[in-house]
Amino acid sequence: MVTESSAQSDILTAPELRRFQHQIVLPQIKLEGQELIKSSKVIVIGAGGMGAQVLQFLAASGVGSITIVDDELVQENSIQTQTLYGGNDLGKLKTIISRSQLLNLYPFTKFEILNLRITKDNSEKFLTGCDIIIDATNSQKSNYIINDASVKLKKSWVYGHTSAFSGEVTVFNFENGPSYRCLYPDESSDRNTKPNTPSLVYGTLGCIMATECIKILLHSKEVLSGRILNFDLYTSIFVQQSFQRIEENFKI
């Protein structure tokens, strides 16, 4: 077990060394990896069903700075899938409530909030200062906006999408890897056919997305780049498919 006497860090405090000892002892992370996680800045776009899960897993992993982007209010018909909110939060901004909840659970993380919706006009401005982008919008329109800004800024981003009991996850723009447009070049197609999703699917998706983010921070060779993971929880089927970088999709 990691203790104050067995590990020292200029980045992690003694309480953090104790809190994250179960990660630090893992060969995939070690003390150096936990320091990388603590030093990172991640932006999560969307604080709904998917985003609520991603935010909790990232904070629980020790990410040092997280920016939460959302402009919506907590609604009763969404609480069941958005596990950061409760009945007393109805009508309040998701960003404010999520930050308050997360700070109570994970005091070592700095949380910033942006009460806005991502657009082509503002995307590059607030994505510039982060290390990794998490797209938890479940919106095809936002997917293209985030992708194009990420290509211009040369930043990796984690993508997730849900539909009923199914989900898909991959990482775009990682170390010269393919972009969203390499996988989905047709912007006019409609892939959001079944928007209703059980909370347990969001939980699975959020866990995988957060794991990919941590793997990027650790410079892992196992990052899900050039491969998309598709799963169906109802049938317990998980399948990976490969796709290639297409150079013309980087001329934005």
GIMOBEL-V143259 format. One record per backbone hydrogen bond with DSSP energy under -0.5 kcal/mol. CO is the residue of the C=O (numbers start at 0). NH is the residue of the N-H. If there is no record, write none. Layout:
BEGIN
co:CO nh:NH
co:CO nh:NH
END
This chain:
BEGIN
co:2 nh:6
co:12 nh:16
co:13 nh:17
co:14 nh:18
co:15 nh:19
co:17 nh:20
co:19 nh:22
co:19 nh:23
co:20 nh:24
co:22 nh:25
co:22 nh:29
co:25 nh:28
co:25 nh:29
co:28 nh:32
co:29 nh:33
co:30 nh:34
co:31 nh:35
co:32 nh:36
co:33 nh:37
co:34 nh:38
co:36 nh:39
co:36 nh:63
co:39 nh:64
co:40 nh:130
co:40 nh:131
co:41 nh:66
co:42 nh:44
co:42 nh:133
co:43 nh:45
co:43 nh:68
co:44 nh:135
co:47 nh:51
co:48 nh:52
co:49 nh:53
co:50 nh:54
co:51 nh:55
co:52 nh:56
co:53 nh:57
co:54 nh:58
co:55 nh:59
co:56 nh:60
co:57 nh:61
co:57 nh:62
co:58 nh:61
co:63 nh:109
co:64 nh:41
co:65 nh:67
co:65 nh:111
co:66 nh:43
co:66 nh:68
co:67 nh:69
co:67 nh:113
co:68 nh:45
co:71 nh:93
co:73 nh:90
co:74 nh:77
co:74 nh:78
co:75 nh:78
co:77 nh:80
co:77 nh:81
co:80 nh:82
co:81 nh:84
co:85 nh:88
co:86 nh:89
co:88 nh:91
co:91 nh:73
co:92 nh:96
co:93 nh:97
co:94 nh:98
co:95 nh:99
co:96 nh:100
co:97 nh:101
co:98 nh:102
co:99 nh:103
co:100 nh:104
co:101 nh:105
co:105 nh:108
co:108 nh:110
co:109 nh:65
co:109 nh:111
co:111 nh:67
co:113 nh:69
co:113 nh:115
co:118 nh:122
co:121 nh:125
co:122 nh:126
co:123 nh:127
co:126 nh:129
co:131 nh:42
co:132 nh:134
co:132 nh:157
co:133 nh:44
co:133 nh:135
co:134 nh:159
co:135 nh:50
co:138 nh:142
co:139 nh:143
co:140 nh:144
co:141 nh:145
co:142 nh:146
co:143 nh:147
co:144 nh:148
co:145 nh:149
co:146 nh:150
co:147 nh:151
co:148 nh:152
co:149 nh:153
co:149 nh:154
co:155 nh:132
co:156 nh:171
co:157 nh:134
co:158 nh:169
co:160 nh:167
co:162 nh:165
co:164 nh:232
co:165 nh:162
co:166 nh:230
co:167 nh:160
co:168 nh:228
co:169 nh:158
co:170 nh:225
co:171 nh:156
co:172 nh:174
co:173 nh:176
co:177 nh:172
co:178 nh:181
co:178 nh:182
co:179 nh:182
co:179 nh:183
co:184 nh:186
co:185 nh:188
co:188 nh:190
co:190 nh:192
co:193 nh:163
co:195 nh:163
co:197 nh:200
co:197 nh:201
co:198 nh:202
co:199 nh:203
co:200 nh:204
co:201 nh:205
co:202 nh:206
co:203 nh:207
co:204 nh:208
co:205 nh:209
co:206 nh:210
co:207 nh:211
co:208 nh:212
co:209 nh:213
co:210 nh:214
co:211 nh:215
co:212 nh:216
co:213 nh:217
co:214 nh:219
co:215 nh:218
co:219 nh:222
co:222 nh:224
co:223 nh:170
co:225 nh:242
co:227 nh:229
co:227 nh:240
co:228 nh:168
co:229 nh:238
co:230 nh:166
co:231 nh:235
co:231 nh:236
co:235 nh:237
co:236 nh:231
co:238 nh:229
co:240 nh:227
co:244 nh:246
co:245 nh:248
co:246 nh:249
co:247 nh:250
co:249 nh:251
END
